[in-house]
Amino acid sequence: MIPVPVDFAFQAMAERSDRAPARWRRPFLRWLDGVEAGWAVPLLIACFVAIWTLYLAIAYAGGGLHPDTLEAWTLGRNFAWGYHKHPPLMGWVAAAWTFVFPLSDGSLQLLAMANAGLALFFVDLISRQFVTGHKRILVLLLLMLTPAYQFHAQRFNANAVLLATWPLATWCFLRAFETRGKLWAVAVGCTTALAMVGKYYSIFLVASFAFAALAHPARRAYFTSASPWISVAVGLAALSPHLYWLATTGASAFTYALAHANGNAVSSLGEAKNFLLGLAAAMSVSAVSWMLIAGTRLKQFPADFMAMSPGLRLLLYIAIGTIVLPVLTSLVVGTDLPSLWALQGLFLFVILVVCGTRYPIERFYTVNLAVTAAGVALAAVLVAAPIHAVYRNNHGYEEGRNFYAQAAGELTREWRELTGEPLSAVSGDDALAFAAAFYSPDHPYYARPLAYQYIWGLPRKRTLDRGWAALCFRGQDYCNRWMERVSSGAGQFVRREFTVQATLWGRPGLTREVVVLMVPPRGSSAAPESSANDFSASRRPTE
């Protein structure tokens, strides 16, 4: 008897399962039947958003929001065409979201996962250009097995907003290149501008579009049409308010970005290596899953590659550009290159691998992958999330987010007790100040201009005259020394310390001490601290 290779045995089993599925598989197969009917993909994405939002709610029940998310909300409170640390899109999105939804941890957690869900929807818009049926689901499931759309996405910041803007811009570019239509050309200009005001790292996506168009065999037809030039004109027009802001404010956002360019040849090689290894690690689970699905059919990859459709070939050049261009830039300029900056581009490779296969994939494998993804998500919610929450309640976070709400509440109570007025301005340690603005019922404004975010300048006199408070954790020497300089020139001030304790579902956790400095509004009847405690002030930039 001739032994049957294991891979062929599995493939035969997959074919039999598709012909006569087990009872438990039938609901999944009916779901896959709904892909082209239009409801299966939205259902998958909605379930993904719901279950991972629940994960965030449980895992961070006693933890508060990440400082990056609080910073995004803080920026968005004052609409501007740019901000001194990051381009403005994350602030715009956070402001628009909280204009409609309540100001709470759950609301911002839902924002983070809704952004990830929107990203997956845009990825599906690209996939459906090349495949139909359950292969579209396969693309999304493989992406759901990467850390990009849950753990990376939960920290809503300038990196996370690119999850949605990159596939949207890519879809528009594919359509514009194929049709050379004016409306698609306008869409490319608008969406690439949107990606650029998300984060300047998107310049690599824009450059990859140009590289892909030049490398593609249909380049002559594209560049002799009006499409690319319309895209350039519309993109520059859409960016013009931000460009004007950069020109009139000293381009401080560029300065912040260029602060990462401080390496040498050796460190740049290390950065490039870690960049590639990090992306490979992020794709590892999906890669292994695909190898199990394809089996010996992986041998067909060279033939599939050579027979790749023109659209997929364009996508291939874009994918190459998004990896090669950052690496070359890092080697030449000496910039930092964390792999998390490129996670939003992983969808390109998954689409290429799945949509580039010319052989059919049995639905047996898609159902198995769906069960695997669901199992991972349920295990995360039911097991990992509670364990994480309990651990953090006892051991805390480096940034101290267990104490954000408690510190903000106690500061507000003491301020009102001191002045009888709502707290209007807050500063100090950035994370604590952002948290005080978010969690305090008074929602004071973050008082330090972001142009001086890392300079620790003294507040302006008019800021102090209107009333102002600052917070630091005890042990943050740089923050406490800054408080001493402020108090030396503040006239009347009150400096207090209090202890806050983390709690989780009524269970007390670790404690930490917070130092606050309060300067009552000028003319207030609040009793000042003894001026004998004043410190001599050094000349520093003012806020």
N, C-alpha and C positions, 0 to 999 in steps of 0.2 A: 504493500500500500504506500502510495507516494504522499508524504506529509504536505499539508496545505500551509503556506506561509501565514503567519498570524495576521499580517496586514490585509491579505486577501480575505481571510476569514471574517475580519471585522467589516470589511466592505460588503461582503455577501450578507452579513447580518444586518447591516444598515439598509441594504436594498430590500431585504425581507421585511424589515420593520416599516419601511415606507409603504410596502404593499399591504401588509396586515399588521397595523400598529397595535401595541398593547393598549388596554383601556385607558390607563393613566396618561398616555401620550395624546389621546384624541383631542382633549381641549387645547393643547398646544398646537396641534396641527390645524384646528379650526382657526386659531389665532393667526398662524402663518398664512392661512387662506385669505385673511383680511388685509394683507400687506397692500396689494394693488387696489383693494376696495377703499383704502385710505384711512382705516381706523387702527390697524395693528401697530404702526410705528408711533403715533401719538399716545396710544395706550402704554406701550413700553416706556416711552420717555416720561409720561406722567407717573407711572409706578416707580421709576428710577428716582425722580425728583422727590416723591413722597417718602420713600423708605430711607433715602440718605438724609433728608431733612430731619426725619425722626431720629436717625443716628446722631446727628449733630446736637439735637435737643437733649438727648440722653447723655451722650459722652461729655458734653460741656455744660451740664445742668448747674453745676456750682462754679463754673469757670468764667463766665462773662465772655464777651466777644474778643477776638484777636485785635491787637492794636492797629494792624493794617486796615481792618474793616472800620474801626472807629475813626481812623485817620481819613478814610475815604468819605465817611459821612460828615466829618468835620469840615473837610474841604468844600463839599457840596453845599454847605449852608450859605456860602457866599458865592454866587455865580460869577465866574470869570472865564476868560478865554484861555487862561493858563494859570498854573500854580508854580510856586518856586521850587518844588521838589519833583513833581510828576506832571505829565500832561493831564488835561482836565477830565477825560471821559469817566474815570471811576467816580469822581465827585459828582458829575452830572447824573450818572445812573443812580447813585445812592440817594441823591436829593429827590429825583423823580420818584423813586420807589417809596421813600418815606413820606412823600406828599400824598400818596394814595394809601399806603399801608401804615399800621401803627408803628411807633418807635419802641421796638422791643428786640430782645435777643432772637426770638423765634422769627420775627419779620426779616431781620438781616440774614439769618441762616437760610430762610426760604429764598431770599434774593440770590445768595451764593449758588444754591442748587438750581434755581430757575435759570440762572445764567449758564450753568453747565447743561441743563436740558435744552436750552435754546441753541447752544453750540452743537449738540448732537442732532438737533433738527436740521441745522444748516449743513452738517456733514451728510445727512441723508439726502438733501437736495443735490449734492454732488454725486452720491452713489447711484441715484436713480437715473443719472445720465448714461450709466454704463451697464447696470444690471437691473433685473426685476426680481420680484418674489422674495424668497427668504434670504437670498444673499445680501439684500439690504439690511435685514435684521442681523445677519452675521457680522457685518461691519460694525454696527453699533454695539453688539455684545462684546466683541473683541476690545473695543475702546473702553467699555465699562469695566474690563478687567485690568486696565492700567490705573495708576493712582491719580491721573490728571483730572478726572471728572468728579472725584469725590474729595480726596484729601488735599490736593492742590487747589481745587475750586472753592473749598470751604473758607479759605482765607481770601475774602474778596478784596482785591487790590489791583494795581496796575498790571500785574501779570495775568490775573484771572479774567479780566475783561477781554483779553486777547483770545480766550477760548472760543468765544462766539464771533468776534470780528474777523479772525483769520479765515475760517471756512466760508463765511459770508462773502468776503472779498474774493476768495478763490473761486467760488461758484460764479460770481459775476464776471470774473476775468475769463473763465472757461467759455461762458456763453458769448462774451464779447469777441473772443478770438475766433470762435466757430462761426458766428453769424455776422460779425462786423457791423452790427446794428447800432444806431446812434443811442437808443435808450440804454442798451447794455453798456455802451462806452461811458455814458453818464454815470451809470450805476457803479462801474469800476472806479471812476474818479471819486465818487462820494464814499464808497466803502473803504477804499485805501486811505482816504483822509481820516475816516473814522478810526481805522486801525492805528494810524500815526498819532492821533490824539489820545489813544489808549496807552501806548508806550512807544518810545522812539526805536525800540528794538524792531518794530514793524518795518523799518527801512529795509531789513533783510528780506521780508516778504515782497515788498515793492520791487527791490532789485532782482529777486528771483523771478518775478513776472517778466521783467525786461530780459533776463537771461533766457528764460524758457521760450519767449517769443522769438528771440534771435537764433536759438538753437533748433527750433522746430522747422521741418521742411516747408511749411506753409508761411514762412516768415515774410516772403515777398508780398503775398496777397494781403497780409495783415498790415504791414507797414506802408503799403501804397494806398491803403484805405484811410478814411478819416478817423476810424475808431481809436487808434492809440493816441492821436493828437487831441481828440475830444477828451479822452480820459485824463491826459496830462493837464489840459486847461481847466477842466472841472475840478480835478484834485487840488490844483494850486488855488483855485478860487475858494473851494471849501476850506482849505487850510489858511487862507489869508488872514482871518481874524486872529488865529493863534500865532501866525508868523508876525503879525503886527505887534501882538502882545510881547513876543520874544524880543523884537527889535526895540521896543520902548521900555522894557524892564531889565535889560542887561542879560537876557537869555540865561537866567539862573538855573532853569531846568536842564539846559545843556551842561552847565557847569557841574551840576550834581551828577549827571550821567557820566561826564568825563572824569569825575573823581575815581571811577573804576579803572581808568587807564593809567595804572601806576606800576605795571609789572615789567619784567625783563624777558629775555629770550627763554631762559630756563623755566621761569614761572609760567610763561605763556604756553610752553609745551605741556606743562603739567595741567594747566587749565583746559587745554584742548583735549588731552587724554581723559580727564575726569568728565568733561562735557559729553564725550562720546560714550564713555562707560555708563554714565548716569542715564543717558537716553536708552542705552541697551538694557539696563536694569529695569527701567520703567516699562519697556516693551516685553520683558522676559516671559511673563505669564501668558500674554497674548501670543507670543511667538511659539511657545511650547504647545499651547492649545491648537494653533494652526497646524503645526507639524503632526499632531495626533489626528487632526481632521484629514489632512492631505495624504499622509502616509507615503507610500511609494510613488504617489503621483507627483511628489516634489521633483522627481526626475524630469518632469515635463516643463519645469520652470524656464530653462533656456529657450525652448521652443515657444512657450507662451510669451516670453519677453520679446522675442524677435517679431512675433505676430501682434504685438500690442497695438491697439487702435490709436489713431492720431490724438484723440482727446486724452487718453491715458498717458501717451508719450509726453504730452504737454505737462500733465500733472507730475510725471516723473522728473522732468527738468526743474519744475518748481520745488519738488521735494529735495532734489540734490542741492539746489541753491540755498534752501533754508538751513542746510547743515554745513555746506562747504564755506559759504560766505562768512558766517560768524566765526568759524575756525580760522580762516585766513585773516580776518580783521583782528582777532585776538593775537595771532602770531606777529602781525605787522605792528599793531599799535600797543600791544601789551595790556589788553583789557582783561578784567575778570570775565569768566564765562560759565556761570552756574548752569547746569543742565535744566533747571526748572524754568529758565527763561525761554526754552524751546519746546516745552511740553505741549503747547497749543498747536504745534505742527505735526504731532504724531499721527493725526488722522490721515495725512497724505500717504503714509506708508501702508496703513491698514487698507485704505481704499485700493491702492496699487496692487497689493497682494491678493485680496479677495476678488476684486473686479477684473484683475488681469488673468485669472484662471479661465481657460477655455473649456475645461471639463465640468460636468455638473457636480454639485455638492449635494449629497443626500440630506433630506430634511431631518433624518435621524440625528445628525451631528449638530444641527442648529437647535433642535430641542434639547439635546444634552448640554449644549453650551448655555442655553437659557436657564436650565435647571441649576447649572453650576453658578452662574451669575446671581441667580435668586438665592441660592444657598449661602454664598459668600455674604450677600447683603443682609440676610436674616441672621447669620452668625454674628455679623458686625453689630446689628441692632440689639440682639438678645443676649450676647455674651461679651463681646469686646467693649461695647459702649458703657455698660454698667461698671465693668472692671476698671476702665479708664477713668470714669468719673470718681469712683471710690479712691483709686490711687492718687489722683490729683488733689482730692480733698485733703488727703493726709500728707502729701509731699509737695503740692503746689506746682506752679509754673515759674519759669525763670523770669518772665515779665510781670508776675504777680497778679494775673488776671482773676484769681480767686477772690481778690479783695476790692475789685473795682467798684461794684455797686455799694458795698458797705462803706468804703472810703468816701464816695460821692455823697451818700446819704448823711454821714456824720459831719462832713464839711458843710453841707447845706444847713443842717440843724444848728451848728455852732455859729455860722454866719448870720442866720436869722435871729438867733439869740443875741448876737452882738449888735446887729444893726437894725433889726426889725424890717429889713428890706430883702427882696429877692437878690440872689447872687447873679451878677451880670457878666463877670469876666474871670477867667481862671487860667493859670499857667503852671509852670513847674516841670516835673518829669513829664515828657511827652505822653507816654502811655497813660499815666494817671490823669493828666489834664484832659486828654481826649475822653477818657472814661467819665470824668466829672461832668464834662459837657453833655455826654450822652445819658448818664444814669441819674444825674441830679434832677429833681422835679423842676428846678428853675432853668435847666438847660443853658447855663452860661456859655458865652462865646470863648473860644480858645483865643487868648489875648496876645500870644507871641506871634508877630509876623513871621511867616514861614521862610522869609528871606534870611532870618536870623535864627532859624530853628536849632542850629548846632553851634551858635556863637555864645549863647547865654548872656545876651545883653541885658542891661537894666531897663525896666519898664519906663515909658515916657511919663512925665509928670501928670499930663492930663489923664492918662490911663489910671494912675494911682488916685487922682482926685475923684474919679467917678466910682471908685471902689473896686477892689481887686483881691484875689486870693490865689495861693499857689500851694501845691502839694509835692512832697517827696517821700519816698520810703526811707526810714532810718537806715543808715549804712550807705546810702547813695551820696558819697562825699562831694562829688562835683555839684550835685543839686543843692545840698545843704550849704556848701560854701557860697553858692550863688544867692541863696536866701539871706545869708549874712550881709552880702553886699547890698541887696535890695533894702533890707531893714535899716541900714545905716543912712540911707537917704530918703526914707519914706515918711519921716515925721512921726505920726502916730501909727502904731502897728500892734498886732496881737499875734504872738507865736505860741502855738499849742501842739501837744502831742497826744495821740490816742491810739489805742490798740484795736485792730479789726480782726475778726475771726471768720474763716471760711466755713460755710455750711453746705450740706448736701442732704436734701430730703429730711431736714430737721436734725441731721447728725452733725455735731460740731467737728471742725477740722483744725488745721494749723492756724497760727496767729502771726500777725506782723504789725510792726509799729509804723505809724504814719505821722509825719511832721507837716504842719500847715502854717502858713504865714498869711494873715488877713490884714489888709489895709482898708479901714472903713472909708466910706465916701467923705470928702471934705465937708465939714459942717455937721457931721454926724455927732451924736452925743455918746458914742461908744467910748468906753474907757481904754486909753492906749496902754500898751506895755511900757514898762519903765524905760525911758530913753537912755538910761545908763548902760543898757545892753547893746547900744548901737556899735557898729563896727565901721572903721574908716573905709570909704569907698574908693576903688580904683577906677580909672576912666575906662569905660567899656562902650561898645556900640549900644545905642538905645533901641528899644523896641517901639 
